[in-house]
Amino acid sequence: MIPVISIIGRSNTGKTTLIEKLIPEFCRRGYRVATIKHAAGGFDIDREGKDSWRHKKAGAYKTIIVSPTELALMEVFEREYSIEELVDLYIKDADVILL
């Protein structure tokens, strides 16, 4: 199992800043780092009117946006997944995961 390091704290206490400092240090040491960001209030990375937004609005439960060097997967869940399930489904090649 890939080690998961959870950074926990109240809002505006420096969690993201700490993660931003940990990532390059782990990378410098040769680790492949993945992160998981929980958004309790939900989020939308898509923009209204864009093709991927239109696909989702039409009913696609999964949409992948891909370029030559990056991809983003948007998936509509029927339930909330556990961290273990997310890691098993989406993160197979990391050495460490920061949460």
C-alpha positions in Angstrom: 0.0 0.0 0.0 1.2 3.5 -0.8 1.9 5.6 2.3 -0.7 8.4 2.8 0.3 11.4 4.9 -2.7 13.4 6.0 -2.2 17.1 6.8 -5.1 18.1 9.1 -6.0 21.5 10.5 -8.5 24.3 10.5 -9.0 26.6 7.5 -6.2 29.1 6.9 -3.6 27.4 9.1 -1.0 26.6 6.4 -1.9 23.1 5.3 -1.6 23.9 1.6 1.6 25.9 2.3 3.1 22.9 4.1 2.1 20.5 1.3 3.7 22.9 -1.2 6.9 22.7 0.7 6.8 18.9 1.2 6.2 18.1 -2.5 9.5 19.4 -3.8 11.4 17.9 -0.9 9.9 14.4 -1.6 10.6 14.9 -5.3 14.2 16.0 -4.6 14.6 12.7 -2.7 13.4 10.7 -5.8 9.8 10.1 -4.7 6.8 10.2 -7.1 4.3 12.3 -5.2 0.5 12.3 -5.6 -2.0 14.5 -3.8 -5.6 14.3 -2.9 -7.5 17.4 -2.1 -10.9 16.9 -0.4 -13.5 19.6 -1.2 -16.2 19.2 1.4 -18.4 21.9 -0.3 -18.0 20.4 -3.8 -16.2 22.0 -6.7 -16.4 22.5 -10.5 -13.2 22.7 -12.6 -15.2 22.9 -15.8 -16.4 26.1 -17.4 -19.9 26.6 -18.7 -20.2 26.2 -22.4 -16.9 24.3 -22.9 -17.1 20.9 -24.7 -16.4 18.9 -21.5 -19.0 20.8 -19.6 -21.5 20.1 -22.4 -20.7 16.4 -22.2 -21.3 16.3 -18.5 -24.5 18.3 -18.8 -25.7 15.9 -21.5 -25.3 13.0 -19.0 -21.8 11.6 -19.3 -20.8 10.1 -15.9 -17.1 10.3 -16.8 -15.3 12.9 -18.9 -11.5 13.0 -19.6 -9.9 16.1 -20.8 -6.5 15.3 -22.3 -3.7 17.3 -23.8 -0.2 16.1 -24.9 1.1 16.4 -21.4 -1.8 16.4 -18.9 -5.2 14.9 -18.3 -8.1 15.6 -16.0 -10.8 13.1 -15.1 -14.2 14.3 -14.0 -16.5 11.5 -12.7 -20.0 11.8 -11.1 -20.1 9.5 -8.1 -23.2 7.8 -6.6 -21.5 7.8 -3.2 -18.4 9.2 -1.5 -15.3 7.0 -2.0 -12.9 6.3 0.9 -9.3 7.3 0.5 -8.3 3.7 0.1 -10.8 3.3 -2.8 -9.6 6.4 -4.5 -6.0 5.3 -4.2 -6.8 1.9 -5.6 -8.8 3.3 -8.5 -6.7 6.2 -9.5 -3.2 6.3 -7.9 -1.2 3.2 -8.6 2.3 4.5 -9.4 3.0 7.0 -6.6 5.6 6.5 -3.8 3.7 8.7 -1.4 0.4 10.5 -1.2 -0.2 13.8 0.6 -3.8 14.4 1.7 
